[in-house]
């Protein structure tokens, strides 16, 4: 009768003696393959938790306060300017952030600082519940003269949609970040927290959403310039066209 080969062999090819003691128990549970698999699973979970924590923290980009020489609540510039530029936006909207990052400062310098136009930001919630939390937070900040600072912090910190970036606790933290960069404003953190937690700005946000409906807006960002509508992350050239049309030019 042929001898059955042993499938457990050392490097020399000699048969390995049966495992005893702790090694026998260890191998009964799958040995090194099971251990390796367990370590891999733990590593994957750790990476997922780390990624989740990062996504809920938002962007780590440095917040830099922007210059707006004249503001009145949500309106930057002279509220009586002949041309009125109104943006309807959602703080979770990446295209709104694109406009804020690439074009808004140009609008400020070319039209608002020169007195040609005023620029107003209104809320149009389309993405989800965290959009509302951010919008109500900005409204609470406006009560303390920090609307535009909060506006800028929220767009700076924008991250993945509805993943905790604009949770109530984070929005409170962002308000304090805006206040810390604006020492000229005396910030009342307790009053801000009470405002946000109470939902006292819900009706004001709902009113702005209703206003967006009167213009038949369907996306963010959308712009209304003396009644004329433009949609998307408009460039400065496209804003110029709307402003010129509002002034009676081409």
C-alpha positions as CSV (number, residue, x, y, z in Angstrom):
1,X,0.0,0.0,0.0
2,X,1.3,3.4,-0.9
3,X,2.1,5.8,1.9
4,X,-0.2,8.8,2.2
5,X,1.8,12.0,2.0
6,X,1.6,14.4,5.0
7,X,0.2,17.8,3.9
8,X,2.0,19.6,6.8
9,X,5.7,19.9,6.0
10,X,8.5,22.1,7.1
11,X,11.0,23.7,4.8
12,X,13.2,20.6,4.7
13,X,10.3,18.5,3.6
14,X,10.1,16.5,6.8
15,X,6.8,15.8,8.4
16,X,5.7,18.4,11.0
17,X,4.6,16.9,14.3
18,X,1.0,17.5,15.4
19,X,0.5,20.8,17.2
20,X,0.0,20.5,21.0
21,X,-1.0,22.9,23.8
22,X,-1.7,26.5,22.9
23,X,-0.8,26.0,19.3
24,X,-3.3,23.2,18.9
25,X,-6.0,25.5,20.4
26,X,-4.9,28.4,18.2
27,X,-5.0,26.3,15.0
28,X,-8.4,24.9,16.0
29,X,-9.8,28.5,15.6
30,X,-8.2,28.9,12.1
31,X,-4.6,29.7,13.0
32,X,-2.7,32.5,11.3
33,X,-5.2,32.8,8.4
34,X,-8.0,33.7,10.9
35,X,-5.7,36.1,12.8
36,X,-4.7,37.8,9.6
37,X,-8.3,38.2,8.5
38,X,-9.3,39.6,11.8
39,X,-6.5,42.2,11.7
40,X,-7.5,43.2,8.2
41,X,-11.1,43.7,9.2
42,X,-10.0,45.8,12.2
43,X,-7.8,47.9,9.9
44,X,-10.7,48.4,7.4
45,X,-13.1,49.5,10.2
46,X,-10.4,51.9,11.6
47,X,-10.0,53.5,8.2
48,X,-13.8,53.8,7.7
49,X,-14.2,55.4,11.2
50,X,-11.3,57.8,10.4
51,X,-12.8,58.7,7.0
52,X,-16.2,59.2,8.6
53,X,-14.8,61.5,11.3
54,X,-12.9,63.5,8.6
55,X,-16.0,63.8,6.4
56,X,-18.1,65.0,9.4
57,X,-15.6,67.7,10.3
58,X,-15.8,69.4,6.9
59,X,-13.0,71.1,5.0
60,X,-9.8,71.9,6.9
61,X,-9.1,74.9,4.7
62,X,-8.1,78.0,6.7
63,X,-10.9,80.6,7.2
64,X,-9.9,84.1,6.1
65,X,-12.3,87.0,6.8
66,X,-13.3,88.9,3.7
67,X,-13.5,92.7,3.4
68,X,-17.0,94.1,3.1
69,X,-16.9,97.8,4.0
70,X,-20.7,98.2,4.2
71,X,-23.1,95.5,5.3
72,X,-26.7,95.6,6.6
73,X,-27.7,92.1,7.7
74,X,-27.8,89.9,4.7
75,X,-27.1,92.8,2.3
76,X,-23.6,93.9,1.4
77,X,-23.3,97.4,0.0
78,X,-25.8,100.2,-0.3
79,X,-29.2,98.7,0.2
80,X,-30.6,101.5,-1.9
81,X,-28.3,100.8,-4.9
82,X,-30.1,101.0,-8.3
83,X,-29.1,97.4,-9.1
84,X,-29.9,94.6,-6.6
85,X,-28.1,91.3,-7.0
86,X,-29.8,88.5,-5.0
87,X,-28.3,85.0,-4.7
88,X,-30.4,82.1,-3.6
89,X,-28.1,79.4,-2.3
90,X,-27.7,76.3,-0.2
91,X,-24.7,76.0,2.1
92,X,-24.2,72.4,1.1
93,X,-24.3,73.1,-2.6
94,X,-20.9,72.6,-4.2
95,X,-21.7,75.0,-7.1
96,X,-22.7,77.7,-4.5
97,X,-19.3,77.2,-3.0
98,X,-17.7,77.4,-6.4
99,X,-19.4,80.8,-7.0
100,X,-18.4,82.0,-3.5
101,X,-14.8,80.9,-4.0
102,X,-14.3,82.1,-7.6
103,X,-16.7,85.0,-8.3
104,X,-18.3,86.5,-5.2
105,X,-15.2,88.6,-4.2
106,X,-15.0,90.0,-7.8
107,X,-18.7,91.0,-7.6
108,X,-18.0,92.7,-4.3
109,X,-15.0,94.7,-5.7
110,X,-16.5,95.6,-9.1
111,X,-20.1,96.3,-8.2
112,X,-20.7,96.5,-4.5
113,X,-17.7,98.5,-3.3
114,X,-18.3,101.0,-6.2
115,X,-21.9,101.5,-5.3
116,X,-23.3,100.2,-8.6
117,X,-25.1,97.3,-6.9
118,X,-26.0,95.7,-3.6
119,X,-25.5,91.9,-3.0
120,X,-27.9,89.9,-0.9
121,X,-27.8,86.3,0.1
122,X,-31.0,84.3,0.7
123,X,-31.5,80.7,1.6
124,X,-33.0,78.1,-0.8
125,X,-32.9,74.7,0.8
126,X,-32.7,71.9,-1.7
127,X,-30.1,69.3,-0.5
128,X,-31.2,68.2,3.0
129,X,-31.7,68.8,6.7
130,X,-28.2,70.0,7.3
131,X,-28.7,72.7,4.8
132,X,-31.5,74.0,7.0
133,X,-29.3,73.8,10.1
134,X,-26.6,75.8,8.4
135,X,-29.2,78.4,7.1
136,X,-30.7,78.8,10.5
137,X,-27.3,79.2,12.0
138,X,-26.4,82.0,9.6
139,X,-29.7,83.7,10.6
140,X,-28.8,83.4,14.3
141,X,-25.4,84.9,13.5
142,X,-27.1,87.8,11.7
143,X,-28.8,88.7,15.0
144,X,-25.3,89.4,16.4
145,X,-24.0,91.2,13.3
146,X,-22.0,88.2,12.1
147,X,-24.0,87.1,9.1
148,X,-21.3,87.5,6.4
149,X,-18.6,86.1,8.6
150,X,-20.8,83.0,9.3
151,X,-21.7,82.8,5.6
152,X,-18.0,82.6,4.8
153,X,-17.1,80.1,7.5
154,X,-19.9,77.8,6.4
155,X,-18.7,77.8,2.7
156,X,-15.1,77.4,3.9
157,X,-16.1,74.3,6.0
158,X,-18.4,72.7,3.4
159,X,-17.9,69.0,3.1
160,X,-19.9,65.9,2.1
161,X,-23.6,66.4,2.0
162,X,-25.7,65.4,5.1
163,X,-22.8,63.6,6.7
164,X,-22.6,65.7,9.9
165,X,-20.6,68.7,8.7
166,X,-23.5,71.0,9.4
167,X,-24.7,69.2,12.5
168,X,-26.0,71.5,15.3
169,X,-22.8,71.0,17.3
170,X,-20.6,71.9,14.3
171,X,-22.6,74.9,13.4
172,X,-22.2,76.2,16.9
173,X,-18.5,75.6,16.6
174,X,-18.4,77.4,13.3
175,X,-20.2,80.5,14.8
176,X,-17.5,80.7,17.4
177,X,-14.8,80.4,14.7
178,X,-16.5,83.4,12.9
179,X,-16.7,85.4,16.1
180,X,-13.0,84.7,17.0
181,X,-11.9,86.2,13.7
182,X,-14.1,89.3,14.3
183,X,-13.0,90.7,17.7
184,X,-14.9,94.0,17.0
185,X,-18.2,92.1,17.5
186,X,-19.2,91.0,21.0
187,X,-20.4,87.5,20.5
188,X,-22.9,85.9,22.9
189,X,-22.4,82.1,22.5
190,X,-25.2,81.2,24.8
191,X,-27.7,83.4,22.9
192,X,-26.6,81.8,19.6
193,X,-27.0,78.3,20.9
194,X,-30.5,79.1,22.2
195,X,-31.4,80.7,18.9
196,X,-30.3,77.6,17.0
197,X,-31.7,75.0,19.3
198,X,-35.1,76.7,19.5
199,X,-35.7,76.7,15.8
200,X,-36.7,80.4,16.0
201,X,-35.3,81.1,12.5
202,X,-37.2,78.3,10.8
203,X,-40.1,80.5,9.6
204,X,-37.6,83.1,8.2
205,X,-35.8,80.4,6.2
206,X,-39.1,79.1,5.0
207,X,-40.1,82.5,3.8
208,X,-36.9,82.8,1.7
209,X,-37.6,79.4,0.2
210,X,-41.1,80.6,-0.7
211,X,-39.6,83.7,-2.3
212,X,-37.4,81.4,-4.5
213,X,-40.6,79.8,-5.6
214,X,-42.1,83.1,-6.8
215,X,-39.2,83.3,-9.2
216,X,-39.7,79.7,-10.2
217,X,-36.1,78.8,-9.2
218,X,-35.2,75.2,-9.4
219,X,-31.5,75.0,-8.5
220,X,-28.7,76.6,-6.5
221,X,-27.1,78.9,-6.9
222,X,-29.6,81.1,-8.7
223,X,-29.4,84.8,-9.1
224,X,-32.1,87.5,-9.4
225,X,-30.8,90.8,-10.7
226,X,-33.6,93.4,-10.8
227,X,-36.0,90.7,-11.6
228,X,-33.8,88.9,-14.3
229,X,-32.9,85.3,-13.4
230,X,-29.5,83.6,-13.9
231,X,-28.8,80.0,-12.8
232,X,-25.6,78.2,-11.9
233,X,-22.2,79.2,-10.6
234,X,-22.1,82.3,-12.7
235,X,-18.8,83.8,-13.8
236,X,-18.0,87.5,-13.4
237,X,-18.7,88.0,-17.1
238,X,-22.2,86.5,-16.7
239,X,-22.8,88.8,-13.7
240,X,-21.7,91.8,-15.7
241,X,-24.3,90.9,-18.4
242,X,-27.1,90.8,-15.9
243,X,-26.0,94.0,-14.2
244,X,-25.6,95.8,-17.6
245,X,-29.1,94.6,-18.6
246,X,-30.5,95.9,-15.2
247,X,-28.8,99.3,-15.9
248,X,-30.5,99.4,-19.4
249,X,-27.4,98.4,-21.3
250,X,-26.7,95.4,-23.4
